Amino acid sequence: MTTSAVVPIRRLFGIPIAAITMADAVARVERAIADRARLHIGVVNAAKIVNMHRDARLRDDVLASDLVLADGMSIVWASRVLGGPLPERVAGIDLMHTMLARGDRLGWRVFCLGATEQVLGRTLAAFRGMYPDVQFVGAHHGYFSPADEPALAAGIAAARPDILLVAMTSPRKEQFLARWSPTLGVPVCHGVGGSFDVVAGEVRRAPAAWQRLGLEWLYRVKQEPRRLWKRYLVTNTLFVRLVLRELARTGRAVDCTSRR
């Protein structure tokens, strides 16, 4: 990590997850922008951790992040079960909005990458209404080929944003950020998954009570049962199995060290 402050870490399933709050995360974002220091933010939930165990490239791409945050309540609960509790969930979409709210006060420059052209357009319109003093200095849809990436990366760098938001599905967003964030010259790069779909009104986010109970996945299944029920059944079952395996292996599979 290129910023100087030490970050407390809880190592879960071999993944160094930052034991920080939302306020801590946004303070690091502000410091990175002020110092023009690189801060590549990654987030993990139960499904991604399961997929990282299946896909070595995804694992390497996530671990290329400077800061890995607990996007799902299941990660927070697992940290408690395994003896090294994380202070709270720092969901990627909430961090995105909190950063934009801070940027609205400080005049930050933001580039938005991802989603379809239609969704991206509605997202930008919504963002401009919510955060009128953020400078949205560029945008590009998420449907580009590997051959397009060098020109796209050059365009992002030329726009000189303070923050790059990448709204693509895994593993594409992790691959793009692992490949390009070291050379873009953008202080803060944050992969936000399907957040633009939520902002644009394409997808409804779970109510706060469902979020607190860790049931956002079930709310998503309610909206698209045929497409999602099997995916979540498999990944949730495999995640529980990972937690049980860690308990059986050591009883306390957590390394509470710090990491720069």
C-alpha positions, 0 to 999 in steps of 0.5 A: 500500500502506497499510503503511509498509515498502518492498517489493522488486518484480519487474515481470513481464509488467507485473505488480508481484510482491513479491520477498519470502519467506513469512517476510517476507509473514507479518511484513507481515501481523502488522504490518498487524494490529498497525497496523490498516492495510489489506493486500489480498493477491493471488496469481498463477500461470501461468493467472491471468497468461494470463487477466489478458492476456485480461481487462482487468477481472481485470487491474485487480482483481489490480492493486488488491491491495496485495501480489501474490505468486508462487503458482506455481513457474512464476512463480518460474522465469519471473522467473529466465529474465527476469533478476529472480529472485524469492526463492521461491514464496509459495503462497496456501494455504501463506500461509493456513496460516502466517497461521493458525498465527501467529494461533493464538499471537496470538489473531487474529480470522478471517472465512471466506468461500467454498465451499459451506455443507457444505465451509465447515462442514468447513473451519471444523471442521478449522481449529478443530482445527488452530488452537484459539486463532484466533477464527473470528468469522464465515463465509458460503458463496460462493454469493451474488448481487451484490445480496447483497454490500452486506449481506454486506460489512456483516456482515463489517465488523461482525464486526471480523476481523483477517483475511478469507479469500476462498475463491472462484474467479477472477475472483469473488474478485478482483472481490469484494476489489477492490470491498469491501476498501477499505471493510471495515475489515479489516486483511488480506484474502487470496483463497485460491481453492480452499483450503477444498476442500483443507482439507475433504478435497474435493480432494487437494493435490499431494505436496511433491515435485510442488510443488517441480517445479512440477507441481501442475497435472498432479496436478490434471489426474490427479484430473479429466482430462476437465475440466482437461486442455484448460484447463491445456494451453492456459494453460501453452502460452500462458504459455510463449509470453508468456515467450518473447515477453518474452525476444524483446522485451527479453531482460530484461523486469524492473523491479527497483524498489521499491514502497510 
